[in-house]
């Protein structure tokens, strides 16, 4: 008897986890993300509709997804400009200080 109760409890829990989030749950998740990542305040998000929050969330996700790390190939072209600049590198400065 006890095994069957546990079995059906597992099935019910699995069904609950399998359900997609409700609109209110999605809104809450997006608001939490916007507060932490895009630095929105609660007062800025409080009176907005689901669609407005979704638009802000999508814009923030586009902004974050378009981020290019400095060591990627797109930024490699700017390294040649840095090498051609007149500023001395840390290595050159260290070599000069050793010579003195």
C-alpha positions as CSV (number, residue, x, y, z in Angstrom):
1,X,0.0,0.0,0.0
2,X,2.8,2.4,0.9
3,X,4.7,1.6,-2.3
4,X,1.6,2.5,-4.4
5,X,1.2,5.8,-2.7
6,X,4.8,6.7,-3.3
7,X,4.5,5.6,-6.9
8,X,1.5,7.8,-7.6
9,X,3.0,10.7,-5.7
10,X,6.0,10.5,-8.0
11,X,3.8,10.5,-11.0
12,X,1.9,13.5,-9.8
13,X,5.1,15.4,-9.1
14,X,6.4,14.5,-12.6
15,X,3.2,15.8,-14.2
16,X,3.5,19.0,-12.3
17,X,7.1,19.5,-13.3
18,X,6.3,18.7,-16.9
19,X,3.7,21.5,-17.2
20,X,4.8,24.7,-19.0
21,X,5.1,27.7,-16.7
22,X,2.0,30.0,-16.5
23,X,2.0,33.5,-17.8
24,X,2.4,34.9,-14.2
25,X,5.3,32.5,-13.6
26,X,7.0,33.6,-16.9
27,X,6.4,37.3,-16.0
28,X,8.0,36.7,-12.5
29,X,11.0,35.0,-14.0
30,X,11.5,37.8,-16.6
31,X,11.2,40.5,-13.9
32,X,13.8,38.7,-11.8
33,X,16.2,38.5,-14.7
34,X,15.7,42.1,-15.6
35,X,16.3,43.2,-12.0
36,X,19.5,41.2,-11.7
37,X,21.0,41.5,-15.2
38,X,19.6,44.8,-16.7
39,X,19.4,46.6,-13.4
40,X,15.8,47.6,-13.5
41,X,14.1,48.5,-10.3
42,X,10.9,47.0,-9.0
43,X,9.0,50.2,-9.4
44,X,10.0,50.4,-13.1
45,X,8.5,46.9,-13.7
46,X,5.6,46.9,-11.3
47,X,2.9,48.5,-13.5
48,X,4.0,47.1,-16.9
49,X,2.0,44.5,-18.7
50,X,3.3,41.0,-19.7
51,X,3.9,42.1,-23.3
52,X,5.9,45.2,-22.2
53,X,8.0,43.1,-19.9
54,X,8.5,40.5,-22.6
55,X,9.7,43.2,-25.0
56,X,12.2,44.6,-22.4
57,X,13.4,41.0,-21.7
58,X,13.9,40.3,-25.4
59,X,15.8,43.5,-25.9
60,X,18.0,42.7,-23.0
61,X,18.6,39.1,-24.3
62,X,19.6,40.5,-27.7
63,X,22.0,42.9,-26.1
64,X,23.6,40.2,-24.0
65,X,23.7,37.7,-26.9
66,X,25.4,40.2,-29.2
67,X,28.3,40.6,-26.7
68,X,31.7,39.8,-28.3
69,X,34.5,38.8,-26.0
70,X,37.8,40.7,-26.4
71,X,39.8,37.6,-27.3
72,X,37.6,36.7,-30.2
73,X,38.6,37.0,-33.9
74,X,36.4,40.0,-34.5
75,X,38.5,42.1,-32.1
76,X,41.8,40.8,-33.5
77,X,41.8,43.7,-36.0
78,X,42.0,46.2,-33.2
79,X,45.2,44.5,-31.9
80,X,47.1,45.5,-35.0
81,X,46.1,49.1,-34.2
82,X,47.3,48.7,-30.7
83,X,50.6,47.4,-31.8
84,X,51.1,50.3,-34.1
85,X,50.4,52.8,-31.4
86,X,53.2,54.9,-29.8
87,X,52.5,53.7,-26.3
88,X,55.0,51.3,-24.9
89,X,54.0,47.9,-23.7
90,X,54.6,46.6,-20.1
91,X,57.3,44.3,-21.4
92,X,59.3,47.2,-22.9
93,X,58.9,49.2,-19.7
94,X,60.2,46.3,-17.6
95,X,63.2,45.9,-19.9
96,X,64.1,49.6,-19.5
97,X,63.8,49.4,-15.7
98,X,66.2,46.3,-15.7
99,X,68.7,48.2,-17.8
100,X,68.9,51.1,-15.3
